[in-house]
């Protein structure tokens, strides 16, 4: 966010492998796929985020003189390789699923097609941006789904793991559906709406709670939300807020938007009592906002208890994705100079899909997403009657007749031969993409407990190639 050079934001072994390829004069073009294996939070989907950071990083890869001198000081790198790095430019191609798109395990989110050393260099940084921001966008989408049509605000900067995580995480939270963030620098650099009320210290700095409320409401008539739990929510906070609202109403100075915020206690009980008090005082338009260690599960529970809260300030559990703090994306080699490559494992989920691939999303006649189909790039787009099958259990099949589905390619060009060909959308546009994507995903996939499995299938050609490669490797090792 501050235009730092991220070229050395990488693991050491990327550079040592680069030098190895340089010494062996290896420049063949390869294909790497960045993907993930399991949905975060034991959910039924994830939200793609981080592409803007990846684009900015690749555009600005440059080993400056200080970088070169630092690498020289390690004693690991030879002069001719350092000279190569000093003149390094990324010349490859990158394909990616746009930010805000719903994504699923095992499908390429980012695909790099580049000379082997270049493709190796960008691995760590791509994963760093993709993993963190997709994680927070996914968590935000879950929180907003629990809140239904209520306003959700991201309030987590002070608890984030550093300024970049707090700021890029806030941006990702907005992608996932948050109305805005308390993080001012996120608003400055990324165009997010900035939101907030006041702290308990504001109340404590005045002779009385009433004086503090009145001063705040008079200063901010466009949005006077008063924090009512500093001393006693129902005996002091809410009555004093009502007293302030009544004074301003009687004087013809009623704030355009107004309400209260609850930050502790039994939020369901307090919100219902506060709602009754506000309504009886003639302030049915007053909003009730809540904070206090919220997450999707607590919001869902509070709503089921009849809480009268319509605005939610979610901090720690969102910005850190506290219950699932890592996304788990990986970056695997799939093709070397046109030759398919596969990684095997005793764990079936770690077996990769070979080849240069793309991804199609299959929508039914109602416009709902039914499955994703991974295809080799040299295969034609799906047309006519379509049969999808589960690669793990190929006897499970879904059939679509011609005209009953739409196949949309969701992996799009971002860089071609080192030049960026992708127009970055605004944050509001990305947020709208996410909203539309979530609307086309079945509620059964969005539920928190035992979500429906969304299928990511392989074309018959890709499946056959994968099975043949597995059989060949096993035969060689017998």
Beta strands, then each sheet from edge to edge (+ up, - down):
strand 1: 29-35
strand 2: 46-47
strand 3: 93-97
strand 4: 102-103
strand 5: 110-115
strand 6: 151-154
strand 7: 180-181
strand 8: 224-227
strand 9: 258-262
strand 10: 287-290
strand 11: 311-314
strand 12: 330-336
strand 13: 339-340
strand 14: 357-364
strand 15: 369-376
strand 16: 386-389
strand 17: 397-400
strand 18: 405-409
strand 19: 411-416
strand 20: 419-420
strand 21: 455-458
sheet 1: 13+ 12- 1+ 5- 3+ 19- 20+
sheet 2: 2+ 4-
sheet 3: 7+ 6+ 11+ 10+ 9+ 8+
sheet 4: 18+ 14- 15+ 21+
sheet 5: 16+ 17-
end
